[in-house]
Amino acid sequence: MLLKCPCCTNSYPLNQFLEKDFENQKEKSILRLETICYMVCQADGLKLSQVKEKTRRRPIVQARQKIFYIARTVCRINHSIIAWYFDMDHTTVIHSVQTVNDLLTYDDEMKDAIQRLTNEYTKEFWLEPVKA
């Protein structure tokens, strides 16, 4: 799979985009975020356009929350970059990350989904999971 860079016209193989020396951190963060979006959408059976639309339908909101949580905790992507990508306020991202943190204490289904996605992401890029 190729990821098209939103800042230029280049496309990069999914497993090699982290090795590319990007000109700025925002571009690298956006590509990481797109990778996470792709993985969550594939796991939840959604399209990226559905996840980015402004809706409160539960499956879409939960997919968005997973994306925000993984982007923030595993990749350490800034709240404002995540918010910009989804055309939202950064406080929405903060609230979603806190909501997932709360859900992880008692919702086994969410815990399993987050763990599966995090493992998939870290294996894809040979990363060590970040301890929160």
C-alpha positions in Angstrom: 0.0 0.0 0.0 1.2 3.5 -0.8 0.5 6.5 1.3 0.2 9.8 -0.6 1.8 12.6 1.3 -0.8 15.4 1.9 1.9 18.1 1.7 3.5 17.1 -1.6 2.8 14.9 -4.6 5.0 12.0 -3.5 3.8 8.5 -2.5 5.6 6.3 0.0 5.4 2.6 0.7 3.6 2.0 4.0 6.4 0.2 5.7 9.1 2.7 4.6 7.5 6.1 5.2 9.1 6.4 8.7 12.6 6.0 7.2 12.0 9.0 4.9 13.7 12.2 6.1 10.7 14.5 6.1 11.2 18.2 6.0 9.0 18.9 9.1 7.5 17.1 12.0 3.9 18.0 10.9 4.2 16.0 7.6 5.6 13.0 9.5 2.8 13.2 12.1 0.2 13.4 9.4 1.5 10.3 7.6 1.5 8.4 10.9 -2.0 9.6 11.6 -3.1 8.4 8.1 -1.6 5.0 8.8 -3.5 4.7 12.1 -6.7 5.8 10.4 -6.2 3.2 7.7 -5.6 0.4 10.3 -8.6 1.4 12.5 -11.0 1.8 9.5 -9.9 -1.6 8.2 -10.4 -3.2 11.6 -13.8 -1.6 12.1 -15.1 -1.9 8.5 -15.3 1.8 7.9 -14.1 4.2 5.2 -11.8 7.1 6.0 -14.4 9.5 4.7 -16.9 8.2 7.3 -14.4 8.7 10.2 -13.6 12.2 9.1 -17.3 13.3 8.7 -19.0 15.2 11.5 -21.4 12.6 12.9 -22.2 11.3 16.3 -23.0 7.8 15.2 -21.5 5.5 17.9 -19.4 3.2 15.7 -17.8 6.2 14.0 -17.2 8.0 17.2 -15.6 5.0 18.7 -13.3 4.5 15.7 -12.3 8.2 16.0 -11.6 7.7 19.7 -9.4 4.8 18.9 -7.5 6.8 16.3 -7.0 9.7 18.7 -5.9 7.5 21.5 -3.3 5.5 19.5 -2.0 8.7 17.7 -1.6 10.4 21.0 -0.2 7.6 23.2 1.8 5.5 20.8 3.0 8.1 18.3 2.9 11.1 20.6 1.2 13.2 17.9 0.3 16.7 19.1 -3.4 17.3 20.0 -3.6 20.2 17.6 -2.2 18.3 14.6 -4.8 15.5 15.2 -7.5 18.1 15.6 -6.4 19.9 12.4 -6.4 16.7 10.4 -10.0 15.9 11.5 -11.1 19.6 11.4 -12.0 19.6 15.1 -11.1 21.5 18.2 -8.0 20.2 20.1 -10.2 19.9 23.2 -12.3 17.3 21.5 -9.1 15.2 21.0 -8.1 15.7 24.6 -11.6 14.6 25.8 -11.6 11.5 23.5 -8.2 10.4 24.8 -9.4 10.8 28.4 -12.6 8.9 27.5 -10.7 6.0 26.1 -8.4 6.0 29.2 -11.5 5.7 31.3 -13.0 3.0 29.1 -9.9 0.9 29.2 -10.4 0.3 33.0 -13.7 -1.5 32.5 -14.5 -2.1 28.8 -12.7 -5.3 27.8 -13.8 -5.0 24.2 -12.3 -1.6 23.8 -9.2 -2.7 25.7 -8.7 -5.7 23.3 -9.3 -3.5 20.2 -6.8 -0.9 21.3 -4.2 -3.6 22.2 -4.7 -5.3 18.9 -4.3 -2.1 16.9 -1.3 -0.9 18.9 0.4 -4.2 18.4 -0.3 -4.2 14.7 1.1 -0.6 14.4 4.2 -1.3 16.5 4.9 -4.5 14.6 4.5 -2.8 11.2 7.1 -0.2 12.1 9.3 -2.2 14.5 8.5 0.2 17.3 8.6 -0.4 21.0 5.2 0.5 22.6 5.3 3.8 24.5 4.5 3.5 28.2 1.9 6.1 29.1 
